[in-house]
């Protein structure tokens, strides 16, 4: 296990000391405006809140998502073939999660590996209180696919309309993830296509 040092140092502290430590936690880079103890968390937080408090200026997705994708794109080109089929070390993933939730700056190049980074990204998606594609829209999408045989222009047009009904932040995150996965498919055409990538990430996006 890799418990953060600051968490261990809280043991034995009184409530006032603990509250002071929480307030001293630095926000993620790009959130220089600061955040309170209640908004430091990244995992299990509504997308609207985590985007507001942990987003690099000029970008539409949480900093954690952007940095993990950049890390995978930069370091994973040679290992993409089996990358999404291997789970990261559970203890390291949990340690990284605690680091992010305590407001620490995480250097993925030094503190993670590709498998753990992918698992961390999927964990973030899985623990959103509401899925990237909200349950209110999921049923319509499933009905659309069940009612149309095969991929055609009508299906694409109706699907595009449904996705445009997503909240802006959800739509932005989904678009960012789709662009990333499309890039993966283009780099590893023999190993990955849109269908196989959807089978891996679909459960995370739909929860």
C-alpha positions in Angstrom: 0.0 0.0 0.0 1.2 3.6 -0.6 -0.7 5.7 1.9 -0.1 9.5 1.6 2.1 10.9 4.3 -0.3 13.8 5.1 -3.2 11.3 5.8 -1.1 9.4 8.3 0.0 12.6 10.0 -3.7 13.5 10.7 -4.0 10.6 13.2 -4.1 11.9 16.7 -4.8 15.5 15.7 -7.7 17.4 17.2 -10.6 18.7 15.0 -9.1 22.2 14.8 -5.7 20.9 13.6 -7.4 18.6 11.1 -9.5 21.4 9.7 -6.4 23.6 9.4 -4.6 20.9 7.5 -7.5 20.4 5.1 -7.7 24.1 4.4 -3.9 24.1 3.6 -4.3 21.5 0.9 -3.3 23.0 -2.4 -5.7 22.7 -5.4 -4.7 20.9 -8.5 -2.5 23.0 -10.9 -4.8 25.2 -13.1 -7.1 25.8 -10.1 -5.1 28.6 -8.7 -8.2 30.2 -7.3 -8.2 27.6 -4.6 -10.8 25.3 -3.2 -12.3 24.5 0.1 -12.0 21.2 1.9 -15.4 20.3 0.5 -14.3 20.8 -3.1 -10.9 19.2 -3.0 -12.1 15.7 -3.9 -12.0 14.6 -7.5 -13.5 11.1 -7.4 -17.2 10.5 -6.7 -17.9 14.2 -7.2 -20.6 15.5 -9.6 -19.1 16.4 -13.0 -20.2 20.0 -12.7 -18.4 20.4 -9.4 -15.1 18.6 -10.3 -15.0 20.5 -13.6 -15.5 23.9 -11.9 -12.8 23.2 -9.3 -10.3 21.1 -11.1 -10.1 22.2 -14.7 -7.2 23.8 -16.4 -8.1 27.2 -17.9 -9.2 26.9 -21.5 -10.1 23.3 -21.4 -13.5 21.6 -21.1 -12.7 18.5 -19.1 -11.3 17.9 -15.5 -7.6 18.2 -15.2 -7.2 14.6 -14.2 -8.9 13.3 -17.4 -6.8 15.6 -19.6 -3.5 14.7 -17.9 -4.1 11.0 -18.0 -5.0 11.0 -21.7 -2.0 13.1 -22.5 0.2 10.7 -20.5 -1.2 7.7 -22.3 -0.8 9.4 -25.7 2.8 10.3 -24.9 4.0 7.1 -23.4 1.6 4.4 -24.6 2.1 4.3 -28.4 4.2 1.2 -28.3 2.0 -0.7 -25.8 -1.5 0.3 -26.9 -2.2 -3.2 -28.2 -2.9 -4.7 -24.8 -3.0 -1.6 -22.7 -6.8 -1.5 -22.1 -7.0 -5.2 -21.2 -4.7 -5.1 -18.2 -5.8 -3.7 -14.9 -3.4 -1.5 -13.0 -2.1 -2.5 -9.5 -5.0 -1.9 -7.2 -2.9 -0.5 -4.3 -1.1 2.0 -6.6 -4.4 3.1 -8.2 -5.9 3.6 -4.7 -2.8 5.5 -3.6 -3.0 7.8 -6.7 -6.7 8.3 -6.1 -6.0 9.4 -2.5 -3.3 11.8 -3.8 -5.8 13.5 -6.2 -8.5 13.6 -3.6 -6.2 15.3 -1.1 -5.4 18.0 -3.6 -1.8 17.0 -4.2 -0.1 17.4 -7.5 0.5 14.0 -9.1 3.4 13.4 -11.5 2.1 10.5 -13.5 5.5 10.1 -15.3 7.2 9.4 -11.9 4.4 7.9 -9.8 2.2 5.8 -12.2 2.5 3.3 -15.0 0.3 3.0 -18.1 -2.0 0.3 -16.7 -2.6 2.2 -13.5 -3.3 5.4 -15.4 -5.9 3.7 -17.5 -7.5 2.2 -14.4 -7.5 5.6 -12.7 -9.3 7.1 -15.7 -11.9 4.3 -15.8 -12.4 4.6 -12.0 -13.1 8.3 -12.3 -15.8 7.6 -14.9 -17.3 4.8 -12.9 -17.6 6.8 -9.7 -19.3 9.9 -11.2 -22.6 10.2 -9.3 -24.3 10.5 -12.7 -22.9 8.7 -15.8 -21.3 10.6 -18.6 -24.4 9.7 -20.6 -27.2 10.3 -18.0 -29.7 7.5 -17.3 -32.5 9.7 -18.7 -30.9 9.5 -22.1 -29.5 6.0 -22.0 -33.0 4.4 -22.6 -33.6 6.5 -25.7 -30.2 5.5 -27.1 -30.8 1.8 -26.5 -34.3 2.0 -28.1 -32.8 3.7 -31.1 -30.3 0.9 -31.6 -32.8 -1.8 -31.1 -35.2 -0.3 -33.6 -32.7 0.2 -36.4 -30.9 -2.6 -38.0 -27.3 -1.7 -38.7 -25.5 1.6 -39.0 -27.2 4.0 -41.4 -27.6 7.7 -41.9 -30.9 7.8 -40.0 -29.4 6.2 -37.0 -26.4 8.5 -37.0 -28.7 11.5 -37.4 -31.0 10.5 -34.5 -28.0 9.5 -32.3 -26.4 12.8 -32.9 -29.6 14.6 -31.9 -29.8 12.6 -28.7 -26.2 13.3 -27.7 -26.8 17.0 -28.3 -29.3 16.8 -25.5 -26.6 16.0 -23.0 -25.6 18.6 -20.5 -22.8 20.7 -21.9 -20.1 19.3 -19.5 -21.2 15.7 -20.2 -21.1 16.4 -23.9 -17.7 17.9 -23.7 -16.3 15.0 -21.7 -17.8 12.5 -24.1 -16.4 14.3 -27.1 -13.0 14.4 -25.5 -13.0 10.7 -24.7 -14.3 9.8 -28.2 -11.5 11.8 -29.9 -9.0 10.0 -27.7 -10.4 6.5 -28.5 -10.6 7.3 -32.2 -6.9 8.2 -32.0 -6.1 4.9 -30.4 -8.1 3.1 -33.1 -6.1 4.8 -35.8 -2.8 4.0 -34.2 -3.6 0.3 -33.5 -5.9 -0.7 -36.4 -5.0 -4.4 -36.2 -5.7 -4.5 -32.4 -8.4 -2.0 -31.7 -11.4 -0.6 -33.6 -14.2 1.6 -32.4 -16.4 -1.5 -31.6 -13.8 -3.1 -29.3 -12.9 0.1 -27.6 -16.6 0.8 -27.0 -16.9 -2.6 -25.4 -14.1 -1.6 -23.0 -15.2 1.9 -22.1 -18.9 1.7 -22.8 -19.7 0.2 -19.3 -17.7 3.1 -17.7 -19.5 5.8 -19.7 -23.0 4.3 -19.2 -22.2 2.8 -15.7 
